[in-house]
Amino acid sequence: MADSRPTTVLVTGAGGRTGSIVYKKLKERSDEYVARGLVTTQDSKEKIGGAEDVFVGDIREAESITPAFQGIDALIILTSAVPKMKPGFDPSKGGRPEFYYEDGAYPEQVDWIGQKNQIDAAKAVGVKQIVLVGSMGGTNPNHPLNSLGNGNILIWKRKAEQYLADSGIPYTIIRAGGLQDKEGGVRELLVAKDDVLLQTDTKSITRSDVAEVCIQALAFEEAKFKAFDLASKPEGTGTPTKDFKALFAQVTSRF
């Protein structure tokens, strides 16, 4: 290895439930990586330890995130708009809860403009790779997630993914299945494309496993210029995935 210095990796959305795991895992591998985080509020920064390497900025405002990007080698994007449930829903009365996005925090602003700003900032500093975590379901414009709060979230996510794929930067696009807060590293991971996993019983994955795949994607050429759906078999079936090079080698789709 000619370049033996640790890779500086910025995790955006580092205060989120998956982003905070990625940030923590990178910190644990300090011989290989220098971790850096970007969060939206001082509260989020304190929540993940308040270290000097965590920057506060607004991805919707390009200038506010520039300092976090200086000197990085790779970027892992884990930012996402989050629909909120309208108050007053009573599950005992049946029906479905209604959702909304806060003003300025719609998918168009967060998942499209916010991610575009990040890709542009990363390109400006010459990053070597961008890992972007999206969601399964993007091939179906009528997917129920799109109707939440009239946000069309999967459509905007897909637009950002296309922008990344067209950017010329080596990329890995991970379209995760339903996210679970369970232990990672104990399941067989599955990769596929075009939402075929949504037609099966294996369409969920732990946040910890998604986080691990994000970091492993930085280590293998086989992960570059690839886009794939990611889920796992239930715990106790199959063999827990340890060979990530082989996992990425199964993927043939660029988008």
C-alpha positions in Angstrom: 0.0 0.0 0.0 1.6 3.2 -1.1 -0.9 5.3 0.9 -1.0 4.0 4.4 -2.6 6.9 6.1 -6.1 6.4 7.5 -9.0 7.3 5.2 -10.9 10.4 6.4 -14.6 9.6 6.1 -17.5 12.0 6.6 -20.8 10.5 7.7 -23.7 12.9 7.2 -26.8 12.3 9.2 -24.5 11.1 11.9 -27.1 11.9 14.6 -29.6 9.5 13.0 -30.2 5.9 14.1 -28.2 4.4 11.3 -25.7 7.2 10.8 -24.7 7.2 14.5 -23.8 3.5 14.2 -21.6 4.1 11.1 -19.9 7.0 12.9 -19.3 4.8 16.0 -18.0 1.8 13.9 -15.6 4.1 12.1 -14.3 5.4 15.4 -13.6 1.9 16.5 -11.4 1.4 13.4 -9.1 4.3 13.9 -6.2 2.5 12.4 -8.0 2.5 9.1 -10.3 5.5 9.3 -10.5 9.0 10.6 -14.2 9.5 11.4 -16.0 12.8 10.9 -19.7 13.5 11.4 -22.2 16.1 10.1 -25.4 16.7 12.1 -28.1 19.3 11.9 -28.2 20.5 15.6 -26.0 21.0 18.6 -28.3 18.6 20.4 -27.5 15.8 17.9 -23.8 16.5 18.3 -24.0 16.1 22.0 -26.1 12.9 21.6 -23.3 11.2 19.8 -20.5 12.4 22.1 -20.0 16.0 21.1 -16.5 15.4 19.7 -14.6 18.0 17.8 -14.8 15.9 14.6 -18.6 16.4 14.5 -19.8 19.4 12.5 -23.2 21.1 12.7 -24.6 22.3 9.4 -27.7 22.3 7.2 -27.4 20.2 4.0 -30.0 22.4 2.4 -27.6 25.3 2.6 -24.5 24.5 0.6 -22.2 27.0 2.4 -23.1 25.7 5.8 -21.7 22.3 5.1 -18.5 23.3 3.3 -16.2 23.1 6.5 -17.2 19.5 7.2 -16.0 18.5 3.7 -12.5 20.0 3.8 -9.8 17.3 3.5 -12.1 14.2 3.4 -11.4 11.1 1.3 -14.8 9.5 1.3 -18.4 10.4 2.1 -21.2 8.3 3.5 -24.6 9.9 3.0 -27.3 8.9 5.6 -29.5 12.0 5.5 -33.2 11.6 4.9 -36.4 13.5 5.2 -38.5 12.1 8.1 -42.3 12.1 8.0 -44.0 13.0 11.3 -47.3 11.6 12.5 -50.1 14.1 12.8 -51.3 14.4 16.4 -54.6 12.9 17.5 -54.4 9.5 15.9 -56.2 6.9 18.0 -55.3 3.3 16.9 -58.3 1.9 18.8 -60.6 3.6 16.4 -59.1 1.9 13.3 -58.1 3.8 10.2 -54.6 4.9 9.4 -52.5 7.7 10.9 -51.8 10.7 8.7 -48.3 12.0 8.2 -46.7 15.3 7.3 -43.3 16.9 6.7 -42.3 20.1 8.5 -42.0 23.2 6.3 -38.6 23.2 4.5 -38.0 19.5 5.4 -39.8 17.8 2.6 -38.0 15.1 0.6 -37.5 17.5 -2.3 -35.4 19.8 0.0 -33.7 17.1 2.1 -33.3 14.0 -0.2 -32.9 15.9 -3.5 -31.4 19.4 -2.9 -29.6 18.3 0.4 -28.0 15.3 -1.2 -27.1 17.2 -4.4 -25.4 19.8 -2.2 -23.4 17.0 -0.5 -22.4 15.4 -3.8 -21.3 18.7 -5.2 -19.3 19.5 -2.0 -17.6 16.1 -2.1 -16.8 16.5 -5.8 -15.2 19.9 -5.1 -12.8 18.4 -2.6 -12.0 15.4 -4.8 -13.4 12.6 -2.8 -12.5 9.1 -4.0 -15.9 7.5 -3.2 -19.4 8.3 -2.1 -21.6 5.7 -0.4 -25.3 6.7 -0.5 -27.9 4.8 1.6 -31.4 4.9 -0.1 -34.4 2.7 0.1 -36.0 -0.1 -1.7 -39.2 0.7 -3.5 -37.9 3.3 -5.9 -39.0 1.4 -9.1 -42.7 1.9 -8.1 -43.9 5.5 -8.4 -47.1 4.4 -6.6 -45.2 2.9 -3.6 -47.1 3.8 -0.4 -44.1 5.6 1.0 -44.5 8.2 -1.7 -48.0 9.1 -0.5 -46.8 9.8 3.1 -47.3 13.6 3.6 -47.5 13.9 -0.2 -43.7 13.9 -0.2 -42.9 11.5 -3.0 -39.8 10.5 -1.0 -38.7 7.6 -3.1 -38.9 9.7 -6.3 -36.7 12.4 -4.9 -34.2 9.8 -3.4 -34.0 8.2 -6.8 -33.3 11.5 -8.5 -30.4 12.1 -6.1 -29.1 8.6 -6.8 -29.1 9.3 -10.5 -27.3 12.6 -9.9 -24.6 10.7 -8.0 -24.3 8.0 -10.7 -23.9 10.7 -13.3 -21.3 12.6 -11.2 -18.2 10.7 -12.3 -17.3 10.0 -8.7 -16.9 6.3 -7.7 -20.1 5.4 -5.9 -21.9 2.7 -4.0 -25.7 3.1 -3.8 -27.3 0.9 -1.1 -31.1 0.6 -1.3 -31.9 -0.8 2.1 -34.9 -2.8 3.0 -37.0 -2.2 6.1 -34.7 -1.2 8.9 -34.6 -3.0 12.2 -33.0 -2.1 15.5 -31.5 -5.5 16.2 -28.0 -7.0 16.6 -25.9 -7.0 13.4 -23.4 -9.5 12.0 -25.6 -12.6 12.7 -27.5 -12.8 9.4 -26.9 -13.8 5.8 -27.1 -10.6 3.7 -28.9 -10.6 0.4 -28.2 -8.3 -2.6 -30.5 -7.8 -5.5 -31.9 -5.2 -7.8 -35.1 -3.6 -9.1 -37.0 -4.3 -5.9 -37.3 -8.0 -6.5 -36.7 -8.6 -2.7 -39.9 -6.7 -2.0 -41.8 -9.7 -3.5 -40.2 -12.0 -0.9 -40.3 -12.6 2.8 -36.7 -11.3 3.2 -37.1 -7.6 2.7 -35.7 -6.2 6.0 -32.3 -5.7 7.5 -30.7 -4.4 10.7 -29.4 -0.9 10.9 -26.1 -2.3 12.2 -25.8 -4.5 9.1 -26.5 -1.5 6.8 -23.8 0.4 8.7 -21.3 -2.4 8.3 -22.0 -2.7 4.5 -21.4 1.1 4.2 -17.9 0.8 5.7 -17.0 -2.4 3.9 -17.9 -0.7 0.6 -15.0 1.7 1.2 -12.5 -1.2 1.3 -13.3 -3.1 -2.0 -13.0 -2.1 -5.6 -15.9 -4.6 -6.2 -18.3 -2.1 -4.5 -17.5 0.8 -6.8 -19.9 2.0 -9.5 -22.6 -0.3 -8.1 -26.2 0.1 -7.0 -28.1 -2.7 -5.2 -31.0 -3.6 -2.9 -29.9 -4.9 0.5 -31.8 -7.2 2.9 -31.1 -10.3 5.0 -32.3 -13.7 5.8 -33.9 -14.2 9.2 -31.5 -14.8 12.0 -30.8 -18.6 12.3 -31.2 -19.3 8.6 -28.3 -19.2 6.2 -24.8 -18.3 7.1 -23.9 -14.9 8.5 -22.1 -12.8 5.9 -18.4 -12.3 6.6 -17.0 -12.1 3.0 -18.0 -8.7 1.8 -15.8 -8.8 -1.2 -17.8 -11.8 -2.5 -21.0 -10.0 -1.6 -20.2 -6.9 -3.7 -18.9 -9.2 -6.5 -22.5 -10.6 -6.8 -23.7 -7.1 -7.8 -23.6 -6.4 -11.5 -26.0 -3.4 -11.7 -24.6 0.2 -12.0 -28.0 1.6 -11.2 
